[in-house]
């Protein structure tokens, strides 16, 4: 194993949540008078913390989102997760191999702790991620593309940034990992490869990851 720690993004990498959450985000923003397509949501918000949604809407329109925006949005997302959410195909095999080989791993997500845990419980991934392996943008002052979250996760796991690899599927996440001084493997199942500039390796199927890590 060439790394001492594998850091997974969550949405789109561990759980197949991006189609669900971006569909609902686009619909809710449109409902509030900010016309947004599914493709717009993927382009502008995939991989980001919720504050980016607020910041971009305010910047573009001069209008603030409602105070209960996050609460309403997450209620809709969690309800949809219960009905639709699945693990990313092949990811449980990767986690099984890392655990069997004794390779440290964790998750560092722009999503809230609640969102991470709801997704993991729904998909059965909670067996792989105990509390000490879960890190959220809520834990730091700035979310991706700032490096803070990945640096925080590495510090808590006791591993130097240069000995970490991040598995990401969003441009913002790749930027954050590069800024943190870590290698990045870009997952292209939903993101065009040309948008993951900075990733040292690209792969389209999760089944390919285990071989890349060795």
trRosetta pair geometry for C-beta under 8 A, 3 or more apart (Angstrom, degrees):
i j d omega theta_ij theta_ji phi_ij phi_ji
1 4 7.9 118 121 -80 115 35
1 101 6.7 132 -51 144 130 136
1 103 5.4 -178 -124 -102 162 120
1 213 6.6 -9 -137 145 82 95
1 214 6.3 -62 -94 -116 51 56
2 165 7.9 62 90 -36 95 134
2 213 7.1 -160 35 174 92 52
2 214 7.2 112 -10 178 92 18
3 6 6.2 106 96 -67 135 70
3 103 7.8 64 83 -162 83 116
3 163 6.0 135 -155 169 65 61
3 164 6.2 73 -166 -137 119 20
3 165 4.5 -95 -80 -5 163 105
3 183 7.3 -122 -88 47 127 126
3 213 6.8 -76 25 -160 113 90
4 104 6.6 12 157 43 62 117
4 159 4.8 -179 105 -136 115 122
4 160 7.7 60 51 39 139 74
4 163 4.0 10 23 151 113 122
4 164 7.0 -59 64 -73 79 55
5 104 4.9 -38 -106 96 73 109
5 105 6.9 149 -165 -97 61 36
5 106 7.0 -10 -171 12 108 100
5 154 6.4 154 76 -120 156 77
5 157 5.4 105 -121 120 145 145
5 159 4.1 174 -17 51 133 170
5 163 6.5 78 17 113 89 88
5 164 4.6 -28 74 -109 103 85
5 165 7.6 174 90 28 57 60
6 98 6.3 -96 36 -122 142 143
6 103 6.3 42 -3 141 114 117
6 104 7.3 165 22 98 70 55
6 105 4.2 -20 67 -110 96 94
6 106 7.8 160 86 24 56 54
6 164 7.6 160 -91 -159 20 70
6 165 5.7 -19 -115 68 66 93
6 167 6.7 23 -179 -17 96 111
6 213 6.6 -14 -91 -129 130 138
7 105 7.3 -179 -77 -158 29 64
7 106 5.8 -15 -116 67 69 85
7 107 7.4 125 -167 -120 62 19
7 108 5.1 -3 -175 8 114 117
7 150 6.2 108 131 -136 166 89
7 153 5.7 102 -124 113 128 145
7 154 7.3 -61 -60 -65 138 81
7 164 5.7 24 -10 -177 114 118
7 165 7.1 -176 27 90 78 41
7 166 4.7 -29 74 -106 106 71
7 167 7.1 -177 88 18 51 72
7 177 7.8 176 79 -113 127 112
7 182 7.3 -12 31 178 131 162
8 13 5.4 -177 -174 123 92 131
8 14 5.5 82 147 -53 137 109
8 105 6.6 37 -15 177 103 108
8 106 7.2 -161 26 97 80 37
8 107 4.9 -38 74 -105 95 72
8 108 7.4 147 72 23 43 66
8 166 7.9 160 -88 -159 17 58
8 167 5.0 -16 -114 57 63 113
9 12 6.9 -12 113 66 120 91
9 13 4.3 110 75 6 86 144
9 14 7.5 -159 99 -6 52 90
9 47 7.0 -32 -154 -127 145 94
9 107 7.4 47 177 -157 9 79
9 108 7.0 -49 -95 73 48 68
9 109 6.2 103 -163 -101 57 70
9 166 7.2 63 -36 176 86 95
9 167 6.3 -126 15 95 80 67
9 168 4.8 88 -22 -113 133 62
9 169 6.3 -137 71 16 144 80
9 170 7.1 170 -154 15 166 98
9 173 5.2 -8 -84 -142 140 156
10 13 6.4 -165 173 53 1 99
10 14 5.1 -45 -145 35 52 118
10 15 6.3 4 168 23 79 98
10 17 7.8 2 131 28 87 133
10 107 5.1 64 -74 -175 93 125
10 108 8.0 -155 -27 72 91 25
10 109 3.6 -8 6 -92 123 132
10 111 5.9 -82 69 28 139 123
10 116 5.6 -94 -123 -117 164 92
10 119 6.8 109 169 80 118 152
11 14 7.8 -25 -51 46 18 81
11 15 6.4 -37 -111 69 46 91
11 17 4.6 -79 -137 68 87 115
11 18 5.5 115 158 -64 97 78
11 21 6.7 -35 -150 21 138 147
11 46 8.0 -147 112 -160 121 74
11 47 7.4 -161 74 -89 110 49
11 109 6.6 103 -6 -147 85 116
11 110 7.6 -60 21 49 121 94
11 111 6.0 114 -32 -33 118 128
11 119 7.6 -119 -86 -105 74 169
12 15 7.8 -1 -16 78 24 54
12 16 7.1 60 -112 -128 37 41
12 17 6.7 -89 -43 53 57 72
12 18 4.1 34 -74 -30 104 126
12 46 7.3 50 -37 -169 154 109
12 47 7.6 -57 31 -72 140 83
12 88 7.2 61 167 -81 28 128
12 169 4.3 -122 124 66 124 147
12 170 7.1 105 59 -43 152 94
12 187 7.1 161 137 91 94 129
12 189 7.4 -179 -177 66 89 112
12 190 5.8 -89 -147 28 120 138
13 88 6.3 -80 158 -17 19 158
13 91 7.4 116 150 -107 56 137
13 167 5.5 136 -159 120 137 102
13 168 6.9 -64 -70 -119 141 23
13 169 5.4 -171 -64 -12 89 113
13 187 5.7 147 -108 22 85 156
14 87 6.8 -59 165 -145 59 82
14 88 6.1 -157 175 8 10 112
14 91 5.6 152 -134 174 50 159
14 107 6.4 -30 -25 -110 153 129
14 119 7.7 101 100 130 107 126
14 120 7.7 -12 135 -91 133 86
14 125 5.9 97 169 -151 114 166
15 85 5.9 0 -176 -173 116 112
15 86 7.5 156 -157 89 71 32
15 87 6.1 -69 -107 -115 57 45
15 88 6.5 -139 -104 -27 6 82
15 119 4.4 -105 -20 175 173 122
15 120 7.3 -114 -54 -72 129 51
15 122 7.9 69 -135 71 136 107
15 123 5.5 -162 -112 -17 102 156
15 125 6.8 -119 -66 5 95 148
16 19 7.0 -2 157 21 86 105
16 20 7.9 94 119 -6 69 107
16 85 6.9 163 64 -156 74 62
16 86 5.2 -3 36 71 122 80
16 87 6.8 71 -10 133 92 15
16 88 5.1 138 -62 -84 84 60
16 89 7.7 36 -61 -15 132 70
17 20 5.4 -67 -160 46 56 111
17 21 5.3 37 153 -14 92 113
17 77 7.9 49 -170 -171 114 109
17 81 6.9 -5 -118 -103 108 100
17 85 6.0 4 -90 -124 85 107
17 119 6.0 -49 -62 -120 141 133
18 21 6.2 -60 -132 44 28 100
18 22 5.7 17 174 -10 67 116
18 42 7.2 70 169 -115 113 91
18 46 6.0 36 -144 -133 119 109
18 169 7.6 -105 -43 103 151 136
18 190 5.8 141 85 115 150 178
19 22 6.5 -63 -136 44 19 102
19 23 6.1 24 163 -22 60 112
19 190 7.7 -146 -53 -114 84 137
20 23 6.1 -63 -154 34 23 110
20 24 6.5 10 157 -9 62 111
20 77 6.9 109 131 -144 106 77
20 80 5.1 166 -171 130 118 129
20 81 6.8 123 132 -77 160 62
20 84 5.7 157 -96 93 130 134
20 85 6.6 -62 -8 -81 162 80
21 24 5.9 -60 -148 42 32 107
21 25 6.0 33 155 -22 68 108
21 77 5.4 27 -109 -125 86 120
22 25 5.5 -48 -135 38 34 112
22 26 6.2 38 161 -20 65 104
22 38 5.8 87 130 -156 102 74
22 41 4.1 153 -162 114 90 125
22 42 5.3 44 -158 -66 159 71
22 45 7.0 161 -114 77 91 109
22 46 6.4 -12 -81 -80 130 92
23 26 6.1 -57 -150 36 25 109
23 27 6.4 21 153 -16 60 112
23 38 5.6 -2 -98 -111 62 111
23 41 7.8 -164 -56 62 21 154
24 27 5.6 -57 -147 40 32 112
24 28 6.1 29 158 -19 68 108
24 73 7.0 131 131 -157 111 78
24 76 5.2 169 -167 124 135 122
24 77 5.8 -176 75 -81 157 73
24 80 6.3 -144 -56 -7 139 156
25 28 5.9 -56 -143 37 29 107
25 29 6.2 26 160 -15 65 108
25 36 7.3 -64 126 113 78 144
25 41 4.9 136 88 -142 113 137
25 45 6.3 -120 138 86 158 157
25 53 7.1 -114 -158 -114 123 139
25 73 6.7 40 -100 -150 72 125
26 29 6.1 -57 -146 39 27 108
26 30 6.2 27 156 -18 63 111
26 36 4.5 -141 -140 112 69 98
26 37 5.8 -14 -155 149 136 15
26 38 4.9 -108 -1 -79 165 46
26 40 6.5 122 -115 62 109 96
26 41 4.2 -104 -61 -30 95 134
27 30 5.8 -58 -148 38 28 112
27 31 6.2 34 153 -25 64 107
28 31 5.4 -50 -148 33 32 117
28 32 6.5 24 155 -13 64 107
28 69 7.8 125 148 -157 130 85
28 72 7.2 153 -144 114 136 109
28 73 5.7 -165 70 -101 177 91
28 76 6.9 175 -67 38 128 161
29 32 5.8 -63 -151 41 32 107
29 34 4.3 -68 174 80 91 108
29 35 7.7 76 121 179 94 1
29 36 4.1 26 87 13 131 137
29 41 7.6 170 19 -86 137 107
29 53 7.8 -129 -80 -166 122 111
29 57 7.2 -145 -137 -94 113 127
30 33 7.9 91 -178 -35 30 9
30 34 6.7 -97 -81 76 30 55
30 35 5.2 46 -120 -121 84 45
30 36 5.4 -129 -53 37 83 73
32 65 6.9 30 156 -132 164 82
32 66 7.2 -133 -127 -10 133 104
32 69 7.9 4 -76 -113 161 108
33 63 8.0 -23 92 93 119 162
34 57 5.7 -35 -120 -131 160 110
34 61 6.4 -96 -107 -40 104 154
34 63 7.9 -154 -71 73 110 122
36 40 4.7 -134 -160 86 73 134
36 41 5.7 81 158 -58 117 89
37 40 4.5 107 51 0 74 101
37 41 7.1 -136 96 -4 44 84
38 41 5.8 -56 -153 34 32 112
38 42 6.5 33 151 -18 66 104
39 42 5.7 -51 -148 35 34 112
39 43 6.2 32 155 -18 66 109
40 43 5.8 -62 -149 40 29 110
40 44 5.9 -1 166 2 68 118
41 44 6.4 -68 -132 48 23 93
41 45 5.3 -40 -167 39 64 117
41 46 7.2 94 136 -47 67 82
42 45 7.6 -55 -87 53 7 74
42 46 4.9 17 -156 -37 51 129
42 190 7.3 -130 -147 158 126 113
43 46 7.3 60 -16 9 9 107
44 56 6.2 135 174 178 124 170
45 48 5.2 -102 -159 41 54 117
45 52 6.3 160 -124 102 75 116
45 53 5.7 35 -118 -81 129 89
45 56 7.6 -125 -76 27 91 150
46 169 7.9 -75 156 110 119 91
46 170 4.9 -165 124 -114 90 118
46 172 7.7 169 95 17 61 112
46 190 7.8 -149 -156 117 154 128
46 191 7.5 -177 116 -83 149 111
47 110 6.1 112 170 -2 44 143
47 144 6.0 -68 151 93 94 141
47 168 7.3 55 -129 -168 133 101
47 169 7.1 -164 -77 80 116 68
47 170 2.5 -154 -47 84 148 170
47 171 7.0 171 50 46 152 52
47 172 4.4 166 108 53 119 108
47 173 4.7 -109 -161 -26 131 101
48 52 3.8 -47 159 35 138 154
48 53 7.3 152 100 -38 121 73
48 110 5.6 -179 159 -172 15 161
48 143 6.5 102 -168 116 60 132
48 144 6.4 -129 -112 79 52 91
48 170 7.6 -145 -34 156 63 154
48 172 5.4 52 -74 48 81 174
49 52 5.8 116 65 -6 62 97
49 110 4.3 -136 -66 -171 65 97
49 111 7.8 -169 -115 -68 65 24
49 137 4.3 -120 -89 108 129 167
49 143 3.2 172 -15 -29 129 170
49 144 7.0 141 -20 36 89 71
50 53 5.5 -44 -164 25 54 114
50 54 6.8 49 145 -13 74 101
50 70 5.4 57 177 -108 159 111
50 73 7.8 155 -126 74 122 145
50 112 7.9 1 -12 -42 124 100
51 54 5.5 -53 -154 40 44 112
51 55 5.9 44 150 -23 73 108
51 143 6.7 157 38 14 109 124
52 55 5.5 -54 -140 39 33 112
52 56 6.1 28 162 -17 67 107
52 143 7.1 -98 -30 74 107 129
53 56 6.3 -58 -144 38 24 104
53 57 6.4 20 160 -14 61 111
53 65 7.2 17 126 -27 98 157
53 69 7.8 -158 111 139 126 136
54 57 6.2 -63 -148 39 26 107
54 58 6.2 21 159 -15 64 112
54 64 7.2 14 -160 -151 94 75
54 65 5.5 -106 -112 23 78 120
54 69 7.3 147 -84 71 96 150
55 58 6.0 -62 -150 40 26 109
55 59 6.1 26 156 -20 65 111
56 59 5.6 -54 -142 38 31 113
56 60 6.0 19 163 -11 66 113
57 60 6.1 -64 -141 43 25 103
57 61 5.8 -25 176 24 65 116
57 63 6.9 -63 150 79 96 78
57 64 7.6 99 104 -138 110 27
57 65 5.6 68 80 -47 154 100
58 61 6.9 -78 -125 55 17 78
58 62 6.9 44 -170 -120 55 14
58 63 6.8 -135 -111 73 55 32
58 64 5.7 18 -94 -92 105 61
58 65 7.8 -89 -52 -10 86 78
65 69 4.1 16 145 -58 120 158
66 69 4.9 139 64 -53 76 84
66 72 7.6 28 81 11 127 135
68 71 4.7 -57 -168 47 78 118
68 72 5.4 76 132 -24 94 101
69 72 6.2 -64 -148 40 25 104
69 73 6.0 20 160 -17 65 113
70 73 5.8 -59 -142 40 27 110
70 74 6.0 20 163 -15 66 111
71 74 6.2 -60 -145 39 23 104
71 75 6.4 26 156 -21 61 108
72 75 5.8 -56 -151 33 30 113
72 76 6.6 27 154 -16 64 105
73 76 5.9 -60 -156 36 32 109
73 77 6.2 29 151 -19 68 108
74 77 5.3 -52 -141 38 37 113
74 78 6.0 36 160 -20 69 105
74 112 7.4 -8 -113 27 143 137
74 114 7.3 53 -178 98 141 125
74 115 6.6 -105 -137 -78 110 102
75 78 6.1 -53 -142 36 27 107
75 79 6.5 28 156 -18 61 108
76 79 5.9 -58 -151 36 29 111
76 80 6.4 24 154 -15 64 108
77 80 5.8 -61 -151 40 31 108
77 81 6.2 38 151 -27 67 104
77 115 7.1 -3 111 -125 138 107
78 81 5.3 -45 -146 29 35 118
78 82 6.8 41 154 -24 62 98
78 115 7.6 -121 -76 -113 92 67
78 118 5.3 -63 -126 -180 100 160
79 82 5.9 -49 -158 26 33 113
79 83 7.1 19 150 -7 62 107
80 83 5.8 -64 -154 42 38 106
80 84 5.5 -23 169 26 76 120
80 85 7.5 99 121 -41 70 91
81 84 6.7 -85 -122 56 20 77
81 85 4.1 7 -154 -24 69 134
81 118 5.9 85 95 137 159 109
81 119 6.0 -101 -148 -95 140 66
81 122 5.2 -156 152 -24 101 173
82 85 7.4 26 -33 16 15 105
82 122 6.2 -126 -98 -118 45 126
85 119 6.1 -129 -178 -136 155 75
85 122 4.9 56 74 116 127 138
85 123 5.8 -89 130 -60 102 100
86 89 8.0 19 128 -56 119 70
86 123 6.1 112 -162 -118 25 106
87 91 5.3 -134 168 53 108 115
87 92 5.9 53 132 -39 163 98
87 123 4.5 129 -56 178 78 129
87 124 7.1 -64 -41 57 122 90
87 125 5.9 134 -98 -56 113 112
88 91 4.4 75 70 -26 94 127
88 189 7.5 162 -153 30 116 167
88 206 5.6 125 129 -52 111 148
89 205 7.9 -47 96 -156 105 82
89 206 6.2 169 93 30 59 124
90 93 5.6 -53 -165 34 57 115
90 94 6.6 58 143 -22 78 101
90 205 6.5 85 -2 167 167 80
90 206 3.4 160 88 81 119 109
90 207 4.5 -103 -138 -54 142 70
90 209 7.8 134 133 16 119 107
91 94 5.4 -51 -153 34 43 114
91 95 6.3 41 151 -18 71 104
91 125 7.7 -11 110 -104 123 125
91 206 5.1 -70 -65 -173 65 156
92 95 5.6 -53 -146 40 36 111
92 96 6.2 42 153 -24 66 104
92 124 7.9 4 -95 99 131 110
92 125 7.5 -131 -89 -98 88 82
92 128 7.7 -156 -127 -42 70 143
93 96 5.6 -51 -146 34 31 115
93 97 6.5 30 155 -18 63 105
93 206 7.8 130 52 122 101 106
93 207 7.0 18 72 -110 142 71
93 210 7.3 -79 125 -37 94 136
94 97 5.9 -59 -154 35 30 109
94 98 6.5 28 153 -17 65 106
94 206 6.1 -99 -26 167 131 101
94 209 5.3 8 -111 77 136 124
94 210 5.4 -155 -117 -60 76 93
95 98 5.7 -53 -145 37 33 110
95 99 6.2 31 157 -16 66 108
95 105 7.3 -137 -125 77 74 156
95 125 7.6 161 -39 -141 170 90
95 128 4.6 -20 180 -133 143 151
96 99 5.9 -59 -148 40 28 109
96 100 6.1 26 155 -19 65 110
97 100 5.7 -55 -142 38 30 111
97 101 6.1 17 161 -8 66 112
97 210 5.1 32 73 -125 163 131
98 101 6.1 -66 -144 46 26 102
98 103 4.4 -89 -156 65 78 110
98 105 5.1 25 156 -23 152 137
99 102 7.6 34 -178 -72 30 30
99 103 7.8 -78 -54 45 21 74
99 128 7.1 -116 -54 -132 132 91
103 213 7.8 72 -174 151 167 138
104 157 6.1 137 159 -176 136 122
104 159 6.9 -178 86 -48 144 138
105 133 7.0 37 100 -153 62 123
106 129 7.7 100 -146 -132 52 95
106 133 4.3 -153 -120 -163 77 71
106 134 7.1 -152 -168 -62 91 24
106 135 6.3 46 150 1 125 106
106 153 5.6 -175 97 -172 139 115
106 157 5.7 -132 -18 -73 142 136
107 116 6.6 153 111 -151 138 129
107 129 5.8 -5 1 -126 122 140
107 133 6.4 65 13 140 78 85
107 134 5.6 -3 61 -117 102 60
107 135 6.7 -177 94 36 56 70
108 135 4.4 -12 -108 78 74 113
108 136 7.8 -167 -154 -74 49 22
108 149 5.1 141 176 146 113 104
108 150 5.6 123 120 -92 164 58
108 152 7.8 143 -131 71 123 90
108 153 4.2 -81 -81 -48 127 154
108 166 7.6 -60 51 -128 123 107
109 115 7.6 -136 125 91 139 108
109 116 5.4 156 45 -85 149 116
109 134 8.0 -27 16 -163 109 79
109 135 7.3 149 20 88 64 59
109 136 5.7 -24 69 -112 84 65
109 137 7.1 -88 108 -16 51 84
110 136 7.8 45 166 -162 9 67
110 137 4.8 24 -142 -27 48 133
110 143 5.0 72 -132 -167 91 128
110 144 5.4 -81 -76 24 112 107
110 149 7.6 -110 -82 -41 57 172
110 172 7.7 33 -63 107 145 131
110 173 7.7 -110 -30 -79 113 96
111 115 3.9 -106 172 87 119 134
111 116 5.5 149 95 -53 115 79
111 119 7.8 44 114 -4 165 137
111 136 6.4 -78 91 -135 54 102
111 137 7.4 120 36 15 17 102
112 115 4.6 99 53 5 80 100
112 116 7.0 -141 95 -4 44 85
112 136 5.8 47 -156 -168 26 146
112 137 7.8 -64 -81 53 44 86
112 138 5.6 60 -132 -39 67 129
113 116 5.7 -55 -150 36 33 112
113 117 6.2 24 157 -14 67 111
113 134 6.7 94 -133 137 85 125
113 136 4.8 -113 -60 -15 68 153
113 138 5.9 -76 -19 42 92 143
114 117 6.0 -63 -146 42 28 106
114 118 6.1 29 158 -20 66 108
115 118 5.9 -53 -143 36 28 111
115 119 6.3 27 159 -16 62 109
116 119 6.0 -66 -156 39 26 110
116 120 6.3 18 155 -15 65 112
116 129 7.9 -103 160 127 110 150
116 134 5.7 144 127 -158 148 121
116 136 6.2 -131 -15 -82 136 110
117 120 5.7 -55 -141 39 32 109
117 121 6.1 32 160 -19 67 106
117 126 7.1 53 -152 -101 67 113
117 134 7.4 37 -67 -152 84 165
118 121 6.0 -56 -146 37 27 108
118 122 6.2 25 157 -19 62 111
119 122 5.8 -59 -147 36 27 111
119 123 6.2 1 165 2 64 115
119 125 7.4 -11 124 45 80 124
120 123 6.3 -70 -140 49 27 95
120 124 7.8 -95 174 76 57 15
120 125 4.3 -96 -141 78 78 93
120 126 4.1 112 137 -66 106 73
120 128 7.9 -131 -152 52 116 85
120 129 5.7 -93 -133 54 152 126
121 124 7.9 36 -173 -67 24 27
121 126 5.1 30 -81 -35 55 138
124 127 6.4 -9 170 2 72 109
125 128 5.4 -51 -172 36 68 110
125 129 6.1 25 141 7 89 113
126 129 6.1 -81 -135 57 38 85
128 133 7.9 -99 135 97 65 157
129 133 4.8 -131 -148 89 69 121
129 134 5.6 85 166 -64 113 97
130 133 5.5 86 56 10 64 105
130 134 7.7 -138 102 -12 32 98
131 134 5.9 -68 -151 31 36 111
132 156 7.7 -161 -169 153 77 113
135 139 5.6 -74 -160 24 79 152
135 149 6.4 146 136 -173 115 88
135 152 6.3 164 -162 103 138 105
135 153 4.3 -142 26 -91 165 99
135 156 6.8 159 -83 43 127 146
136 139 5.4 120 64 -11 66 95
136 149 7.7 -78 139 -137 18 120
137 140 6.3 -73 -156 50 48 91
137 142 7.8 -69 -159 129 99 26
137 143 3.6 7 -141 -100 140 100
137 144 7.2 -96 -89 -1 122 73
137 149 5.6 -52 -95 -83 64 135
139 149 7.1 104 64 -124 101 79
139 152 5.9 167 115 139 118 154
140 143 7.4 139 77 -78 103 45
140 146 7.8 -157 126 101 131 123
140 148 4.1 159 169 134 145 119
140 149 5.1 -143 22 -79 143 63
140 152 5.1 -145 -70 -26 121 152
141 148 6.3 -103 48 -165 76 171
142 146 3.8 31 118 35 123 162
142 148 5.0 114 60 12 87 141
142 149 8.0 -118 92 -30 60 86
143 146 6.6 108 85 38 23 101
143 148 7.8 -80 -88 58 15 110
143 149 6.4 25 -137 -36 51 131
144 149 6.4 -59 -51 28 79 133
144 170 7.5 100 122 89 148 124
144 172 4.5 107 133 142 108 100
144 173 5.2 -11 -158 -89 160 52
144 175 7.1 123 -175 69 91 91
144 176 3.9 -79 -127 -41 89 147
145 171 8.0 -33 -88 125 121 71
145 172 4.5 -116 -65 -157 87 73
145 173 7.7 -112 -104 -53 68 18
145 175 3.8 -9 -149 94 121 124
145 176 4.8 -147 -155 -57 46 81
145 179 6.9 100 158 0 83 141
146 149 7.4 102 90 -2 85 84
146 176 6.2 20 75 -118 28 98
146 179 7.1 -102 -163 97 31 152
147 150 5.7 -68 -168 50 67 105
147 151 5.3 64 138 -25 93 111
147 176 5.4 159 -95 -168 47 67
147 177 7.6 131 -122 -89 84 12
147 179 3.9 -136 -57 106 113 100
147 180 3.6 164 -158 -69 111 75
147 181 7.6 55 -153 1 148 71
148 151 5.8 -65 -146 41 26 110
148 152 6.0 28 159 -22 67 109
149 152 5.7 -55 -147 35 28 113
149 153 6.4 29 155 -19 64 105
149 176 6.7 4 47 174 102 141
150 153 5.7 -50 -146 34 33 112
150 154 6.4 32 156 -17 65 105
150 161 7.5 78 131 -126 101 102
150 164 7.4 162 177 116 103 151
150 166 6.1 -38 -125 -84 133 137
150 176 5.8 142 -9 140 123 101
150 177 5.6 143 -88 -103 167 60
150 180 4.0 -82 89 -58 124 170
150 182 6.1 -113 161 6 138 144
151 154 5.9 -56 -149 37 30 110
151 155 6.3 31 154 -19 65 107
151 161 6.4 -25 -110 -82 73 122
151 180 5.0 -155 -54 -137 82 106
152 155 5.8 -57 -148 36 29 111
152 156 6.3 25 157 -15 65 108
153 156 5.9 -59 -147 39 29 108
153 157 6.1 16 157 -8 65 113
154 157 5.9 -65 -144 47 28 104
154 159 5.1 -96 -160 76 81 83
154 160 7.0 5 167 157 125 9
154 161 5.3 94 120 -83 174 62
154 164 5.2 -89 -102 -47 119 151
154 180 7.4 148 -4 169 136 127
154 182 7.5 -162 -63 -75 141 128
155 158 7.5 36 178 -72 30 31
159 163 5.3 -119 180 83 99 113
159 164 5.7 115 118 -66 124 97
160 163 4.9 78 65 10 85 106
160 164 7.6 -153 95 -17 45 91
161 164 5.7 -62 -154 24 39 116
161 180 5.4 -151 -143 150 129 85
161 181 4.1 71 125 81 135 106
161 182 5.2 -105 -177 -63 84 84
162 181 5.9 -49 -68 144 71 108
162 182 7.3 -148 -94 -99 25 52
164 180 7.8 -40 74 121 133 121
164 182 4.5 -43 87 -127 100 119
164 183 7.3 -174 99 35 53 76
165 182 6.5 165 -108 172 25 101
165 183 4.5 -30 -111 79 81 104
165 184 7.1 164 -164 -90 69 22
165 185 6.2 37 170 -11 114 102
165 213 6.9 -173 67 -122 155 88
166 173 7.1 -159 149 162 130 98
166 174 8.0 170 97 -110 124 45
166 176 8.0 -142 171 92 172 89
166 177 3.8 -129 43 -117 151 138
166 180 7.7 89 -36 58 140 133
166 182 5.2 83 -16 116 105 134
166 183 7.2 176 21 90 71 50
166 184 4.9 -23 67 -109 97 74
166 185 7.3 -173 88 27 48 68
167 184 7.9 153 -90 -160 22 61
167 185 5.2 -19 -108 67 68 103
167 187 6.3 50 176 -34 87 114
167 209 6.7 23 -120 -139 136 137
168 173 3.6 -173 -149 118 128 124
168 174 5.2 -176 94 -64 143 66
168 177 6.0 -143 -24 -16 142 139
168 184 5.7 -28 24 -160 118 109
168 185 7.4 144 26 74 67 51
168 186 6.1 -33 77 -109 81 60
168 187 6.8 -166 95 15 29 90
168 196 7.4 159 99 -138 100 114
168 199 7.2 -144 63 -95 104 115
169 173 7.0 38 45 48 41 144
169 186 7.0 114 -107 -166 40 64
169 187 4.2 -48 -85 70 94 101
169 188 7.5 -177 -136 -72 84 23
169 189 6.8 -36 -131 40 132 88
169 190 6.1 56 169 48 128 100
169 191 5.3 159 174 1 76 126
169 196 7.8 -65 -153 -91 33 128
170 173 4.3 91 62 6 90 105
170 174 7.0 -156 92 -7 48 83
170 191 6.5 -176 -98 -76 39 151
171 174 5.7 -54 -147 35 33 111
171 175 6.4 35 155 -20 66 105
171 191 7.3 -178 -36 -161 76 139
171 195 5.0 -84 -65 161 114 91
171 196 6.3 -134 -90 -94 64 47
171 197 7.3 26 -133 30 97 79
172 175 5.7 -53 -150 35 31 113
172 176 6.4 32 152 -20 64 106
173 176 5.6 -53 -148 35 33 112
173 177 6.4 31 156 -18 66 105
173 184 7.9 149 127 -142 83 129
174 177 5.9 -56 -148 37 31 109
174 178 6.3 30 156 -17 66 107
174 184 5.2 116 -135 160 75 161
174 186 6.0 6 -90 -92 127 107
174 196 5.2 148 -55 -156 157 73
174 197 7.1 137 119 67 145 44
174 198 4.8 136 154 74 110 114
174 199 5.3 -71 -130 -56 127 89
175 178 5.9 -57 -148 38 29 109
175 179 6.2 27 156 -17 65 110
175 198 6.5 110 -85 36 48 164
176 179 5.7 -58 -147 39 29 111
176 180 6.3 27 153 -20 64 109
177 180 5.6 -57 -148 36 31 112
177 182 4.8 -81 -174 72 84 109
177 183 7.6 -34 155 98 118 21
177 184 4.3 117 99 -81 143 114
177 198 7.8 147 73 129 94 120
178 181 7.9 52 174 -64 32 20
178 182 7.4 -103 -81 58 23 64
178 184 6.2 -56 -56 -13 77 132
178 198 4.5 -65 -56 -179 147 131
183 200 5.2 -42 -159 14 93 142
184 196 7.9 -153 129 177 124 103
184 198 6.3 33 49 122 141 88
184 199 4.5 -95 107 -117 104 67
184 200 6.0 132 59 7 60 83
184 201 7.9 -165 105 38 50 69
185 199 6.3 74 -149 -166 15 108
185 200 6.9 -50 -80 61 56 82
185 201 4.5 -18 -120 71 84 103
185 202 7.5 170 -168 -87 63 23
185 203 6.5 2 174 11 107 109
185 209 6.8 114 132 -130 153 93
185 212 6.1 112 -125 127 142 144
185 213 7.9 -68 -37 -73 157 78
186 191 7.3 -96 177 84 104 126
186 193 7.1 115 111 -135 133 67
186 196 3.5 107 -149 163 151 152
186 199 3.2 -40 -27 -113 114 173
186 201 7.0 -179 24 91 71 50
186 202 4.7 -23 70 -107 102 74
186 203 7.5 153 82 24 54 61
187 190 8.0 29 118 26 91 79
187 191 7.4 84 92 33 62 109
187 203 6.3 -28 -110 73 57 81
187 204 7.7 118 -166 -116 57 23
187 206 7.3 14 -133 -84 124 74
187 209 7.9 -18 -92 -77 103 119
188 191 5.7 -102 -133 72 53 73
188 192 7.0 17 -154 -161 102 13
188 193 4.9 -10 -113 -74 142 76
188 196 6.7 -111 -85 1 88 142
188 202 5.5 36 -30 -175 125 103
188 203 6.8 177 16 83 93 27
188 204 4.8 -47 71 -95 100 72
189 204 6.0 122 -76 -167 59 60
189 205 7.3 100 -83 -87 102 38
189 206 7.8 -12 -49 -39 136 82
191 195 5.3 -111 176 71 100 123
191 196 5.9 96 120 -48 128 106
192 195 5.0 89 69 -2 84 105
192 196 7.9 -169 95 -6 49 86
193 196 6.0 -66 -157 35 43 106
193 202 5.2 42 -132 -156 109 157
194 197 7.1 10 178 -56 48 89
196 199 4.5 -2 147 -3 108 131
196 202 6.4 134 81 -104 137 106
199 202 5.8 95 107 -73 131 77
201 212 5.4 143 153 -162 159 133
203 206 7.8 109 121 -94 120 25
203 208 4.2 -161 -159 88 130 131
203 209 6.0 175 81 -74 160 67
203 212 6.2 -113 -50 -35 141 151
204 208 7.2 61 47 11 56 144
205 208 5.1 99 72 -10 81 102
206 209 5.6 -29 -166 -5 54 118
207 210 7.6 -44 -175 15 41 101
208 211 6.2 -67 -170 42 52 107
208 212 6.2 49 142 -24 81 112
209 212 5.5 -63 -151 37 38 113
209 213 6.3 35 157 -24 73 106
210 213 6.0 -57 -152 31 30 111
210 214 7.0 28 155 -23 63 106
211 214 6.1 -58 -155 27 35 111
